Amino acid sequence: MMADSLVETTAPATTSAAPPMGKALDMRRRNFFPFPVLWFSLVALEISVLANPRIAEADIWFHLRNAQEFLARHSFLRADLYTFTSAGAPLLDHEWLSELPYYFAFQAAGLRGLLAVYLVLLWLIFAAIYYLALRRGANAGDAALVTMAGVALGSYSFGPHVHHFGWLCLMVLFLVLERFQRTGKGLWVLPPLFALWINLHGSWVFGFVVIGAYIVSGLVEGQWNNVVAERWTPAQLRKLLVACAASVGALFANPYGYKLVWYPFDLFLRQKANLDTVIEWQSVDFHSGWGKLAMFMLLVLLAAAWFSPKPWKLRDVLLATFAVWASLNHLRFLLFAAIILVPILAPRQQLFGPYDAKKDKPWLNLAITAAIIAMIVGSYPSAAQLQGIIDTQFPRDALRFIQQRQITNRLFSWYDFGGYIEFYAPAIKTFADGRTDVFVYNGVLNDYIKINAIEDPLELLDKYKVDYVLFPVDKRLTYVLAHSPGWRTIYEDKVVKLYQRVPEAATMLSGSL
């Protein structure tokens, strides 16, 4: 039996063949502050540096409004309450549980609270990635450097996003499966994990992709060039299948029933306008910075496959292939690719020598780590700094003007402004917001795209009886309205312009003159 086989047997020789880092991480062997912890503090510092400026996330505002409504009504949202274009339309608040921690944090500490939530989530996700790389035999330095590359790749999705809760669940799944491979125990965690996951985010589908790769790769045994696989024992396979079936059943422990289970599939089958329009669903552009990072990871992956003497487990081949395909097709899955690829690539690097726990200097490790933590804490942005970032992206002053004028008529705004207006000015009914699915089904999103692309914009604004338009100063629609006799500017600043429809009589008079 191969030393790095998928299945651990009870034979003494196989049991003793644990990875060196796995021994180092054993609580009975390591010192009180080992060198691998110092390495991860550098990863945490990188996460903080890249995450701090990403507070200006458009979707977080309607998530906060959803949580606010849920807590006020003590019932789950089932219809749109915020817009005049889709009022009363059926709604699945499919990320309801993820919205609550953000809302509580915002109530407690404002924007600093939002930042704290997603920083903690990112630290936990990448700590699990780093730990998994160590468990699979990577040197601490190699694991840290590859994890830092994964941080850079996944930083496209940094910010107060609810999907980070889903990726954290994915890492728990990996750790459970890894433990099952070593000990044959722990699969009882999967059903409650998926019951939680489906209420947090729709990425639970990726969890079943991972379980499927583990199961399928254990249905065969052999070696094909540098790819190896070992068959599950009947007892192990039975446990996996039972846990998988129980996890499928656990998905229905949600307030929306089968509709929430079906939602991820509905996204790809019925929401074409969403996939074609929203930037994070676009494929990778290799001319962009993110595209270059993705290309770098691909080259490292190919180099590791070609030069590394370490055999590839069939499971890793399946998962790496899927991760590359998913991330190149959709930008939002670059973080998923980092999650999959880092533990695969890190054990194949040999930039640093083997870790020797006997030569470790725990007090020095602690001192350096404390200094890094002090840097993280010291660089934590103030509320004013975070508000400054928000104000460069969202129309705070324009919204104050609207509220002072008590404007509550129909407002057409830039798509990213929708949730912000709904949270800070709930009396205003917006045109659309980031809950894209609601507006795909009734054609509102297609009409928004046409207006933004200057395809009959004035006619479509008439169709929806829009009274006011709030748009960034550098957009084409802003130019069109500025040169239209039917609209006039009533407010402008460095971020936006607010236009009001000119009464028809005034327009006709202007035209006759």
Summary of the structure (lengths in Angstrom):
residues: 513
radius of gyration: 26.1
end to end distance: 92.6
largest distance: 97.6
contacts: 1657
relative contact order: 0.13
helix: 64%
strand: 6%
